[in-house]
């Protein structure tokens, strides 16, 4: 095949069509990040570019005493808090230039399409890695209550204001106190974290709920070295050593909270993770609290179909035949419907 026609391989729908590319992207290995690995965001594909979420605010009221035969008190209707959300779009592209394929030499049993396909797969793998990292960034924002764009400044969604909920003040656990009062830390966790979250749950919601704390490095180190905690932590670490499960970014259970030392990163000046002196605590196992709304793609082929996690594509330079552009799109709305159940603790 002449070099000037090398991009003709992309006309092969069986190898480079949308369906085949979707399957290829789905099979690629990736490092999803810790929040993704928890699988707490329930996938929910939709066929529109916007959704309306109805939040039923549970309410309780005391019933007044009345005389027999007297009119009874009427229950007030459950108010509904409906909010519209436009599903964001994430998109990124790369390029394969003709000059990169100038000296393509297929191995025995291969053709040019196989060689080009491998190069395309590498490009797609990098795009998918960036997309998964962005998912993790949006999920972390949803957990904290505010989803920021890639620059860390622009707000995509603020779930505190969306649901008319006031963000609570940070809880000072006094972990950096050199002479702590023994037993106080556990009491603080119970009274300031565990009980407020459990009390905010509706009847029957706490059956399968457990609490998770995503801790920054300093917070985790202060917690595990605290006088109230250290012996318990050492015992759990010894058990982990026996099972060969130790990890510098580990897990530790204390005060009915599973504390995880979250491994964050700074990408392009934007922090993805938890502040080093803080921990974010929230329940998991509560149906519908965290949702991954997946919007549909933009092409005519996807009209009326439910959304998928990602949409790969290829754009070809038809005028000059100089390049092809692999692209990856996603339409995710990482939703937190109960930001009132999220608390932040500091050292």
C-alpha positions in Angstrom: 0.0 0.0 0.0 1.5 3.4 -1.0 2.2 5.7 1.9 -0.1 8.4 0.5 -3.0 6.0 0.8 -2.0 4.5 4.2 -5.0 6.1 6.0 -7.3 4.2 3.7 -7.1 1.4 6.4 -9.5 3.5 8.5 -12.2 2.8 5.9 -12.3 -0.8 7.2 -15.4 -0.6 9.4 -14.8 -4.0 10.8 -11.5 -2.9 12.4 -11.9 0.8 12.8 -15.7 1.3 12.9 -17.5 2.8 15.9 -18.6 -0.6 17.2 -15.1 -2.1 17.0 -13.6 0.9 18.6 -16.1 0.9 21.5 -15.1 -2.8 22.2 -11.5 -1.9 22.0 -11.8 1.0 24.5 -13.8 -1.2 26.9 -11.1 -3.9 26.9 -8.2 -1.5 27.6 -6.7 -1.8 31.1 -6.7 1.3 33.2 -5.9 2.5 36.7 -9.3 3.9 37.7 -8.3 5.6 41.0 -9.5 4.8 44.4 -13.0 6.3 44.3 -13.7 4.5 41.0 -12.6 1.3 42.6 -15.1 1.7 45.5 -18.0 1.5 42.9 -20.2 3.8 45.0 -21.5 5.8 42.0 -24.4 3.9 40.6 -24.4 3.9 36.7 -27.6 5.3 35.2 -27.7 5.7 31.4 -30.1 8.3 30.0 -31.1 9.3 26.5 -31.3 13.1 27.0 -28.7 15.8 27.6 -30.3 17.0 30.8 -32.0 15.4 33.7 -34.4 16.6 36.5 -33.8 15.1 39.9 -36.6 15.1 42.5 -35.4 15.2 46.1 -38.1 14.1 48.5 -37.3 15.7 51.8 -38.3 13.4 54.6 -40.0 15.1 57.5 -41.2 14.1 61.0 -43.8 15.8 63.2 -45.3 15.2 66.6 -49.1 14.5 66.6 -51.2 16.6 68.8 -53.7 15.0 71.2 -57.4 15.5 70.2 -60.8 14.6 71.7 -62.6 11.6 70.4 -65.0 12.7 67.6 -63.0 16.0 67.1 -61.5 16.9 63.7 -58.1 15.3 63.2 -54.9 16.9 62.1 -54.2 16.6 58.4 -50.7 15.4 57.3 -48.9 17.9 55.2 -48.0 16.7 51.7 -44.3 15.7 51.2 -42.6 18.6 49.4 -40.5 17.8 46.4 -37.3 19.6 45.6 -36.8 19.3 41.8 -33.6 20.5 40.2 -32.6 20.4 36.5 -29.1 19.4 35.6 -27.4 19.7 32.2 -25.0 16.8 31.6 -21.5 18.0 31.0 -19.3 16.9 28.1 -15.7 15.8 28.4 -13.8 15.4 25.1 -10.1 15.1 24.1 -8.3 14.2 20.9 -4.9 13.2 19.7 -3.4 12.9 16.2 -1.6 10.3 14.1 0.4 12.0 11.4 1.3 10.5 8.1 5.0 11.0 8.6 4.8 8.8 11.8 3.8 5.9 9.5 6.3 6.6 6.7 8.4 3.6 7.5 5.7 1.1 8.5 6.9 -2.4 8.2 4.3 -5.0 9.1 5.6 -8.2 10.7 5.1 -11.6 9.2 1.4 -12.4 9.3 0.4 -8.7 9.8 -0.8 -6.0 7.4 -0.6 -2.3 7.5 -4.0 -2.1 9.3 -2.5 -4.1 12.2 0.4 -1.8 12.6 -1.8 1.3 12.4 -4.2 -0.3 14.8 -1.6 -0.7 17.4 -0.6 2.9 17.2 -4.2 3.9 17.4 -4.7 1.7 20.5 -1.8 3.4 22.2 -3.3 6.8 21.5 -6.7 5.6 22.7 -5.2 4.2 25.9 -3.7 7.6 26.8 -7.0 9.3 26.1 -8.8 6.8 28.3 -6.3 7.2 31.1 -6.9 11.0 31.0 -10.6 10.5 30.9 -10.6 8.1 33.9 -8.4 10.6 35.8 -11.0 13.3 35.1 -13.8 11.0 36.2 -11.9 10.5 39.5 -11.6 14.3 39.8 -15.3 14.8 39.2 -16.2 12.0 41.6 -14.1 13.5 44.4 -15.8 16.8 43.8 -19.2 15.2 44.0 -18.3 13.6 47.3 -17.1 16.9 48.7 -20.2 18.7 47.3 -18.6 20.9 44.6 -17.4 19.6 41.3 -14.7 21.7 39.7 -13.5 21.8 36.1 -10.0 20.8 35.1 -8.5 24.1 36.1 -9.7 23.7 39.7 -11.4 27.0 39.7 -14.5 26.9 37.4 -17.4 25.2 39.2 -19.3 22.6 37.2 -21.8 21.9 39.9 -22.3 22.9 43.6 -24.5 20.4 45.2 -24.8 22.4 48.4 -26.5 25.2 46.6 -28.3 22.9 44.2 -30.2 21.3 47.1 -30.3 24.4 49.3 -28.1 22.8 52.0 -25.6 24.7 54.1 -22.1 23.1 54.1 -21.2 22.3 57.7 -18.1 23.7 59.3 -14.9 21.6 59.4 -14.7 19.3 62.5 -11.5 19.8 64.5 -10.5 16.4 66.0 -7.5 17.9 67.7 -5.2 15.2 66.3 -2.1 17.4 66.5 -2.5 17.9 70.3 0.8 16.7 71.9 -1.0 15.9 75.2 -4.5 14.6 74.2 -7.1 13.6 76.7 -7.4 9.8 76.5 -10.7 8.6 75.2 -11.7 12.0 73.8 -11.0 11.2 70.2 -13.4 8.3 70.1 -16.1 10.4 71.8 -15.5 13.2 69.3 -15.8 10.8 66.3 -19.0 9.3 67.8 -20.6 12.7 68.7 -19.4 14.9 65.9 -19.3 12.5 63.0 -21.0 9.1 63.5 -24.2 10.2 65.2 -24.9 13.3 63.1 -24.7 11.2 59.9 -26.8 8.4 61.3 -29.4 10.8 62.7 -29.7 12.5 59.3 -30.6 9.2 57.6 -34.3 8.4 57.0 -36.0 5.4 58.6 -34.6 2.2 57.2 -31.7 3.8 55.3 -29.0 2.8 57.8 -29.4 -1.0 57.4 -26.4 -1.5 55.1 -24.7 1.8 55.5 -21.1 2.1 56.6 -18.9 5.2 57.0 -15.8 5.9 55.0 -13.2 8.5 55.7 -10.9 9.6 52.8 -7.9 11.1 54.6 -5.0 13.3 53.4 -1.5 12.2 54.3 -1.0 14.4 57.4 -4.5 13.6 58.7 -3.9 9.8 58.3 -0.5 10.0 60.0 -1.7 12.0 62.9 -4.7 9.6 63.3 -2.7 6.4 63.3 -0.1 7.8 65.7 -2.7 9.2 68.1 -2.4 7.9 71.7 -5.9 6.5 71.6 -5.4 4.8 68.3 -1.8 3.7 67.9 -2.0 0.3 69.6 -5.2 -0.6 67.7 -3.5 0.5 64.4 -0.5 -1.6 65.1 -2.7 -4.6 65.8 -4.5 -4.1 62.5 -1.2 -3.6 60.7 0.2 -6.8 62.2 -2.9 -8.7 60.8 -2.4 -7.0 57.4 1.3 -8.1 57.5 0.2 -11.7 58.0 -2.1 -11.4 55.0 0.6 -9.5 53.0 -1.9 -6.7 52.5 0.2 -3.7 53.8 0.3 -0.6 51.8 1.7 2.8 52.5 -1.7 4.2 51.4 -3.6 1.9 53.7 -6.9 1.4 55.4 -7.6 1.6 59.1 -10.9 1.1 61.0 -11.6 3.1 64.1 -14.6 4.7 65.7 -16.9 2.8 63.3 -15.3 4.6 60.3 -13.1 2.9 57.7 -10.3 5.4 57.2 -8.4 5.4 53.9 -5.2 7.3 53.2 -6.2 8.7 49.8 -3.4 8.9 47.3 -3.9 12.1 45.5 -2.1 13.9 42.7 -1.5 17.3 41.3 -2.2 17.5 37.5 -1.5 20.7 35.6 -1.7 22.7 38.8 -5.0 21.2 39.9 -5.1 19.0 43.0 -7.0 15.7 42.6 -7.6 14.4 46.1 -8.0 15.4 49.7 -6.2 18.2 51.5 -3.3 16.8 53.4 -4.7 18.0 56.8 -8.3 16.9 56.2 -10.5 13.9 55.8 -13.9 13.6 54.1 -16.4 11.3 55.8 -19.5 10.0 54.2 -21.8 6.9 54.1 -21.7 4.2 51.5 -24.3 1.6 50.8 -27.1 4.2 50.7 -29.0 3.6 47.4 -29.2 6.7 45.1 -26.8 8.9 47.1 -24.1 8.8 44.5 -25.0 8.4 40.8 -23.1 8.4 37.6 -25.5 9.7 35.0 -24.3 8.8 31.5 -25.6 11.0 28.7 -25.9 10.0 25.0 -23.4 10.8 22.3 -23.8 13.6 19.8 -23.8 11.8 16.5 -27.0 11.1 14.5 -26.2 7.4 15.1 -26.7 7.9 18.9 -30.0 9.8 18.7 -32.6 8.2 21.0 -30.1 5.7 22.5 -29.1 5.6 26.1 -25.7 6.9 27.1 -22.5 4.9 27.5 -19.5 5.5 29.6 -17.3 6.7 26.7 -17.5 7.3 23.0 -14.4 6.9 20.8 -14.2 8.2 17.3 -11.8 9.0 14.4 -11.7 12.2 12.3 -9.7 12.0 9.1 -8.0 14.8 7.2 -9.9 14.3 3.9 -8.5 17.3 2.2 -4.8 16.6 2.5 -4.6 13.0 4.0 -2.0 14.3 6.4 -3.4 12.9 9.7 -6.2 11.1 11.5 -7.5 12.2 14.8 -8.6 9.6 17.4 -11.1 11.2 19.8 -12.7 10.2 23.0 -16.0 11.7 24.4 -17.9 11.2 27.6 -21.1 12.8 29.0 -20.9 12.1 32.8 -22.8 13.7 35.6 -21.4 12.5 38.9 -24.3 13.3 41.2 -24.4 13.6 45.0 -28.0 13.7 46.1 -27.2 13.9 49.9 -24.4 16.4 50.5 -25.9 16.8 54.0 -24.4 13.4 54.9 -20.8 14.5 54.1 -18.6 15.9 56.8 -15.0 17.2 56.8 -12.6 16.7 59.7 -9.3 18.4 60.2 -6.3 17.5 62.3 
